[in-house]
Amino acid sequence: MNGLLFLIPVALLLGLTGLVAFLWSLRAGQFDDPDGAAMRILIEDDDSPAS
Amino acid sequence: MSYHDASEAWTGTPVETRFAVPDMHCAGCIAKIERLLPAQPGIEGARVNFSSKTVTVAHAPALEEPDIIRAFDAIGFEAQSLQGAASQARSAALKRLIRALAVAGFAAMNVMLLSVSVWSGADGNARHLFHWISALIAIPAVAYAGRPFFESAFRALRAGTTNMDVPISIGVTLATGMSFYETIVGGEHAWFDGALMLLAFLLAGRVLDEMMRGRAASGAEALVRRTAPGAMRLDAAGGSQWVSADALAVGDRLLVAAGERLAADGIIEQGSSRFDLSLLTGESAPVVAGPGDTATAGTLNLEAPVTLRVTAVGEARTIAEIARLMEGAAQSRSHYVRIADRASRLYAPVVHLLAGLSFAGWMIAGAGWHQSLLVAIAVLIITCPCALGLAVPVAQVVVCGTMMRAGLLVKDGSALERLAQADEALLDKTGTLTLGRPVPDGLETLGEAERGIVRALAMASRHPLAIALRQALGGADVGPATLTDVVEKPGEGVEARYGDHLVAMRRPRPGELPADGDGRAAVALDLLGEAPHIIRFTDALRPDAADALAQLAALGLPARIMSGDREDAVKAVSDRLGIPGEGDMRPADKMALLEARIAAGHRPLMVGDGLNDGPALAAAHVSMAPASASDVGQQAADIVFLGDRLGGIPVAVRAARATMRVVRENFALAVGYNVLAVPLAMAGKVTPLIAAVAMSTSSLIVIANSLRLRWKVK
């Protein structure tokens, strides 16, 4: 029972972190172009990206 | 304004325009576009969206779409403007739904964790604690994630009707309230997990559905953009002054320079020129007009300045008439009821009835209100429409993903339902069956050096025929020759010096064209030899037109041509393709023919591109347009296909039919599940565990069934 008192808040906190991270990445537009993101990793960036 | 002026004169915030670039296929293309495009004059930045094969270009406001398309051309990509076609831009409503889904999913997972502990034997104090924690998570989560349903149900009830959201809202609210009561009194079962899972699955369906809904088409708005904002008005003293289109009046005299769009309908008084009427009639070859001829707003003066006496302004213009036709036609189609809505109309009364019956039955049997209410809630939850709510959108989103990769943008989910029902195809000629741009004939008779000169000459001009020549020679491995003293004479052509030779690309003089002149556009090339080369241009058929029509016929959609072009031009194409065709049709004629076909019980698929097709596209049961179409065509069409191939049409028809098969299977699965589960619930045998398992299983089966489409549609 004492374990639970400690573990349940930890579990909830971890879940909440995931939720906040998802909402943040949604706001930041990270889900707008999933295929492009997979491609961009192959681009050799010798200069900073345009705009 | 040319873009050279724009880049120098302009300081301010850039505007953004989206383009479809179907040829992008690797990381190299992304890098090339994003690095090289901003180096073009007037362009500030470019951002590729590879998933939707689009590029968002930030550019100077003075830069127009053709200028940007030329900039794409210069770096080796073919781009098409995407005004109003399937927008991947996520609407505010979609973002709200995704946030609600995230909250519901998070809460459902955590509450499920606690519920599993209860089901697997947590008892006494532990169960009490778990229920309280569940309530703490679930109540705010339901309040937040349930809002889309509560609001919609409230609206429906206030309007005196019901919809699918009413039983959902009642079920969720009752389940949450009852669970809270159980928690307070320390009861055995709580339904928080059921309520949250219901919300999560339903929101997933809503999110998918929202992704499918295209932006509302506003054809009239796109039309207005096509006319000029104003014109140069001549006054009695012979001076001229720029006035806006609103200020023009019938009887005004306007000076229309070469390269300018007309702001009003009128009669030409002085001068003669060629006009690009493609926007209005679909006719791709420019038409010569002289004194006494009428010219229409929205057309482009190609060659020489003319004086025009205005005969119609504002709403009286031909172009405004087309806009009115389109709006009327679009309204008649909005009566189509989506298959999901038809299902939910049946669903809501049945569910309420069953829940009510269970409650009444158990009361009569003497079970007491607490027990009876629990059973009624169990019925509401177990009949949860989540499998039903997912049945349509999951299938549509899976198909639209595959279609997107095949170059087909679907603007609206109901388009797939309507396309599956289509039983005949009506096609426009110019720009649809044909490429809608001139392609030069007989370039292969030129020698290598001569081709180099032609390419260099063509690069010096922005005339449509010069661009066509440049594109035709661009693929060949002949570099442009070095020319000196290049002069472009508007309306005449380009002259230059190549070594000792005087070379020119010019308008053919009278007598140079063969006597059988069938009105095709031509240029004369003075090259190394004595006699000029005459290059004729034709509007070539799309490469796979015949094959695509054969496939359509095999699918049960016989095709016919419906064109605004001249009768003989239509006949040439219809003979080659072996399908019937009709020419000389005005926009209203096309629309009338479509309405007659619909009245006769047919469900026509209309494929067209031009402004003149707009009303017909809106009136048809379902419509498609190439991405090269005018804004209006794209706005009015349900599906836009990218690239030069017509093969997308039969692919879309097959995909739509496969989708509808899967949707019907999904409905059968969802209903079948209810037939099994509802009697159990009404008998009072359903514990939260069984409800949760049954509900997720039915939803997952529907999703899995829909995913099969990914492999079926090719």
Interface residues (C-beta under 8 A of the other chain):
Chain A: M1 L4 I8 A11 L12 G15 L16 G18 L19 F22 L23 L26 D32 D33 P34 D35 G36 M39 R40 I41 L42 I43 E44 P49 A50 S51
Chain B: C26 A27 G28 I30 A31 E34 R35 L37 P38 E44 G45 A46 R47 V48 N49 F50 S51 S52 A58 Q88 R90 K95 I98 R99 A102 V103 F106 M109 N110 L113 L114 N125 A126 L129 I133 I137
